Amino acid sequence: MNAPTVLVTGATGTVGSALIPALRARGATVRAMIRDPEREIAGVENVVADLQDPASVTAALNGVDAAFLNSPSAPDAAALQIQFADLAREAGVHRLVLLSQYAARTDSPVRFLRWHAEVEAHVRELGLDHTVLRPNLYLQALLGFAGTIAQGWFAAPIGDAAISAIDTRDIAESAAAVLTTAGHTGRTYTLTGPRAVTHAQIADALSTATGRTITFRDAPADQFTAALTGILPPWQLDGLVEDYAHYARGEAADVNTSVADLTGHPARDITDFARDYAAAFIPA
Ligand SMILES: NC(=O)c1ccc[n+]([C@@H]2O[C@H](COP(=O)([O-])OP(=O)(O)OC[C@H]3O[C@@H](n4cnc5c(N)ncnc54)[C@H](OP(=O)(O)O)[C@@H]3O)[C@@H](O)[C@H]2O)c1
């Protein structure tokens, strides 16, 4: 596809915000789909639309060659993504790149993985040029623990299980490659970091990068749940506990070369992430 016009959903989100410059670097024309007109993204066309509003999505899709589909995990995420994919086909979009998750499976005990698998199955049947990206846990999810990390610790119910967590900048650069080059039709890419790391190793990397002592504390699932009750809605908290149980069983530790194959550079390591984001983990 020569210099395509790409609609980026979730443009204000973790992956979407890194995808926009990555697409521009590859010469693509970007249309950023945003919900709030006050959060316009500089340097690209912006379109205000909401996945809950099909007419706005149809208008956003008008005239684009390719679309990147990403939405937050939510009980209605699968229905909204399926609706978006149908609208993309009706709008004549040539290529759809779907952000799913590592180990998405219809029979997974993790609800988020079942929801992603449902969307994947629908997209495969649509007859569109499509590609599925299945990233592992985002390293940038550690920013959610920045409050306690700044105090020298963080806790999660994962024990000493290793996980091949990935930097979202690598997901974005992989997505940009898939959206702008040929040879990805019908493919599913599992995207991982360059090695599987334990949370104790993550703590060591953060300690080195910040020059402070940061320790990881394993937390029983019920303690983790109690700490987040009232902060997260029940569906999200239950889903997060399912996610961590899956990680703790060692089911998210495989490493592959998809990021390097797609982008031409090795996936960023936890030490790279820790160095680049050190300031976020230091008390203000
Ligand atoms: N976090 C991880 O470790 C991880 C790992 C693998 C896969 N994933 C998958 O990544 C996806 C994104 O999750 P995330 O938490 O990182 O979110 P995110 O992409 O950082 O943020 C969600 C984006 O979706 C937009 N959005 C929310 N509701 C919308 C709606 N109704 N219509 C249009 N846009 C809407 C948000 O816009 P506003 O800014 O306006 O709210 C934001 O841009 C999920 O499917 C998740 O399963 C996450």
The ligand as an SDF file (V2000), in Angstrom:
LIG
                    3D

 48 52  0  0  0  0  0  0  0  0999 V2000
   -2.6110   -2.8540   29.3270 N   0  0  0  0  0  0  0  0  0  0  0  0
   -2.0110   -3.9770   28.9150 C   0  0  0  0  0  0  0  0  0  0  0  0
   -1.0310   -4.4680   29.4890 O   0  0  0  0  0  0  0  0  0  0  0  0
   -2.5400   -4.6550   27.6640 C   0  0  0  0  0  0  0  0  0  0  0  0
   -1.8670   -5.7720   27.1550 C   0  0  0  0  0  0  0  0  0  0  0  0
   -2.3370   -6.3620   25.9790 C   0  0  0  0  0  0  0  0  0  0  0  0
   -3.4630   -5.8690   25.3430 C   0  0  0  0  0  0  0  0  0  0  0  0
   -4.0940   -4.7830   25.8970 N   0  0  0  0  0  0  0  0  0  0  0  0
   -5.2920   -4.2810   25.2110 C   0  0  0  0  0  0  0  0  0  0  0  0
   -5.0760   -2.9370   24.8330 O   0  0  0  0  0  0  0  0  0  0  0  0
   -6.3310   -2.3090   24.6390 C   0  0  0  0  0  0  0  0  0  0  0  0
   -6.2050   -0.8950   25.1370 C   0  0  0  0  0  0  0  0  0  0  0  0
   -6.1720   -0.8630   26.5080 O   0  0  0  0  0  0  0  0  0  0  0  0
   -5.5270    0.3000   27.3420 P   0  0  0  0  0  0  0  0  0  0  0  0
   -6.0850    0.1630   28.6990 O   0  0  0  0  0  0  0  0  0  0  0  0
   -4.0630    0.3560   27.1390 O   0  0  0  0  0  0  0  0  0  0  0  0
   -6.1900    1.6130   26.7520 O   0  0  0  0  0  0  0  0  0  0  0  0
   -5.5980    2.8060   25.8610 P   0  0  0  0  0  0  0  0  0  0  0  0
   -5.4490    2.3790   24.4500 O   0  0  0  0  0  0  0  0  0  0  0  0
   -4.4270    3.4490   26.5520 O   0  0  0  0  0  0  0  0  0  0  0  0
   -6.7920    3.8370   25.9660 O   0  0  0  0  0  0  0  0  0  0  0  0
   -8.0510    3.5790   25.4090 C   0  0  0  0  0  0  0  0  0  0  0  0
   -8.3130    4.4690   24.1870 C   0  0  0  0  0  0  0  0  0  0  0  0
   -9.6280    4.1810   23.7010 O   0  0  0  0  0  0  0  0  0  0  0  0
  -10.3620    5.4170   23.6500 C   0  0  0  0  0  0  0  0  0  0  0  0
  -11.7800    5.1480   23.9050 N   0  0  0  0  0  0  0  0  0  0  0  0
  -12.3480    4.7880   25.0770 C   0  0  0  0  0  0  0  0  0  0  0  0
  -13.6630    4.5990   24.9090 N   0  0  0  0  0  0  0  0  0  0  0  0
  -13.9460    4.8910   23.6190 C   0  0  0  0  0  0  0  0  0  0  0  0
  -15.1280    4.9400   22.8500 C   0  0  0  0  0  0  0  0  0  0  0  0
  -16.3320    4.6380   23.3810 N   0  0  0  0  0  0  0  0  0  0  0  0
  -15.0460    5.3020   21.5500 N   0  0  0  0  0  0  0  0  0  0  0  0
  -13.8430    5.6210   20.9920 C   0  0  0  0  0  0  0  0  0  0  0  0
  -12.6760    5.5790   21.6710 N   0  0  0  0  0  0  0  0  0  0  0  0
  -12.7250    5.2320   22.9650 C   0  0  0  0  0  0  0  0  0  0  0  0
   -9.7380    6.3000   24.7080 C   0  0  0  0  0  0  0  0  0  0  0  0
  -10.0700    7.6260   24.4410 O   0  0  0  0  0  0  0  0  0  0  0  0
  -10.1720    8.7680   25.5990 P   0  0  0  0  0  0  0  0  0  0  0  0
   -8.7770    9.2840   25.7720 O   0  0  0  0  0  0  0  0  0  0  0  0
  -11.1240    9.7440   25.0550 O   0  0  0  0  0  0  0  0  0  0  0  0
  -10.6830    8.0750   26.8420 O   0  0  0  0  0  0  0  0  0  0  0  0
   -8.2650    5.9580   24.5200 C   0  0  0  0  0  0  0  0  0  0  0  0
   -7.7260    6.6400   23.4250 O   0  0  0  0  0  0  0  0  0  0  0  0
   -7.3620   -3.2060   25.3240 C   0  0  0  0  0  0  0  0  0  0  0  0
   -8.1050   -3.8860   24.3500 O   0  0  0  0  0  0  0  0  0  0  0  0
   -6.5070   -4.1780   26.1230 C   0  0  0  0  0  0  0  0  0  0  0  0
   -7.1110   -5.4610   26.2800 O   0  0  0  0  0  0  0  0  0  0  0  0
   -3.6610   -4.1620   27.0100 C   0  0  0  0  0  0  0  0  0  0  0  0
  1  2  1  0
  2  3  2  0
  2  4  1  0
  4  5  1  0
  4 48  2  0
  5  6  2  0
  6  7  1  0
  7  8  2  0
  8  9  1  0
  8 48  1  0
  9 10  1  0
  9 46  1  0
 10 11  1  0
 11 12  1  0
 11 44  1  0
 12 13  1  0
 13 14  1  0
 14 15  2  0
 14 16  1  0
 14 17  1  0
 17 18  1  0
 18 19  2  0
 18 20  1  0
 18 21  1  0
 21 22  1  0
 22 23  1  0
 23 24  1  0
 23 42  1  0
 24 25  1  0
 25 26  1  0
 25 36  1  0
 26 27  1  0
 26 35  1  0
 27 28  2  0
 28 29  1  0
 29 30  1  0
 29 35  2  0
 30 31  1  0
 30 32  2  0
 32 33  1  0
 33 34  2  0
 34 35  1  0
 36 37  1  0
 36 42  1  0
 37 38  1  0
 38 39  2  0
 38 40  1  0
 38 41  1  0
 42 43  1  0
 44 45  1  0
 44 46  1  0
 46 47  1  0
M  CHG  2   8   1  16  -1
M  END
$$$$
